[in-house]
């Protein structure tokens, strides 16, 4: 997996650094943000308000929107679902083939998990060493049955 780099938003200045002219991917993202803000203001849905641009969290409204998110070659971005406790990892390999992995957001508690009890074993099905020795001595005391040879079975 590649490294993640912080790329400032267009127009954002860090110190005396002036960001370069936006590339095509940055333009697409800016247009999509403007379009999604227009959709959010025109349709009062159960979507929480968009966080500030400085938070670094990108909100989407489902897997379909996450699958449409533009991604550059060899990059990855985490997209948070605004409606469900889900995070989508949108990434593209070095050839530019995009993929989306879905992760459920589950709370981790500090309480240790309950101990797993071992399944109960039915000991009545097993014999002890003493019982096994008794069984073997009884079998060894009996004479072995003489098995009929092949010739005896053919003559009968």
N, C-alpha and C positions, 0 to 999 in steps of 0.2 A: 504494500500500500504506500502511496506517495506521501510526501509531507504536505502540510497545510500552511499556507501563507496568508497573512492578513493583507487584504487589498482594500484600501480605503474607498468609500463611496465617491462617486463623481461629485466634485465641488467641495469635498471635505479636505481640509488642510491639516497637516500634522507638522507643527513647528513652522519652519520657513520653507517647507517642501510644497511645491505646487504640482498637483497631479498632472500627468500628461493628458493629451487629448484622448477621449474615450475610444476604446476599440469596439468592434462590432458586438461582441458579447455583452459588454457593459451597456451599450445602447439598447440591446434587446431586453436586458434586465430592467433598465430604467423605464422603458416603454411598458413592460409587463407590470411593474409596480404602479405606474400611473393608471393603467387599465384596471388593475385589481382594486385600487383605491376608488376609482369611479364606480366600479361594480358594488363595492361595499357601501358607498354613500347612497347609491340609487336603490339598493335592495336591502331593507332592514332585516338581516338574518341573525341567527344566533351566534355569529362569528364575533369573537372578542375584538376590541379595537386593536389596530395594528400597533406594535410596540415602536418605540423610537428607533431611529436609524442607527443609533450608536450601540444598541444592545447586541447586534450581531445575530439575532435569531430571525430566521426566515419562516414566515407562517404560510401554509397552504391550506386549502379547504378539502383535501382528499387525495387519494392515490392518483386519480386521473390528472389533477393539476401537478402533482409531483412528477408524474411521468412526462409531462410536457415541459418541465423546467429546463431551460437551455444550460448546457454544461460544456466546458472547454475540454479539449483533449488532455487526458492524464490528470484531470482534476476531480475533486469530490466536494459535495456540499451536504450539510444536514438540513433537512426541511422538517419543520414541526407542524403537525396537523392541528388546526385550530378547533376541530370538532371532536376529536378522539385522542386518547393518550397514546399516540403513535408518533414515531420519528421515522422519516424516510431518508435513507442515505442514497443520494443520487450521485453516480460517478460514471466517468467515461475512461475507457482504457486508452492506450497510446494510439490505437487506430481510430479512436473517436466513437466507438460503439458504446452507447449509454446503457446503463442498467440501474435499477432501483431496488434496494433492499429495504424491507419493512421490519422495524423493531418495535415491540410493545414497551411502553414506559410503565414499569412496575416499581412500586415503592419497596425499598429494602428496610426491614425493621431490625432493631438492635436485639430483639429477643431471639435466643437460639431456637432452632427448629425442634419440635418435640422428638424425643428419641424413638427410633424405629424399633418396635419389638420384634424379636425373632419369631418366625412361625413355629407353632407348637408341633412337636414331633410325637407321633404315636409310638411309644416305646414297647407296646405289647407285640409289635411285629418283629422285634429283634430278640436275640438270645444273648445271655451272658456268656462269659468265657467258661464258667463252670458247667453251664448247661451244654455248651458245645462239646466240651471234653467228655461229658457223660454220653452224649449221642454218638460221638466217634468211637468210644470204647465199646459200646453196645454193637455197633456195626462191625467193628473189627473182631468181636468174639464170634459172630456168626460165620459159618463157612460160606465161602463164595459159591454161588450156584454154578454148577458145571454147565457151560454152554455147549450146545451141540455143535459138532464140527460140520463142515460143509458136506463131507461124505455121508454122515449119518442122516442128514436131512434129505439127501438124494435117494437113499435106499428105502426110505419109509414110504 
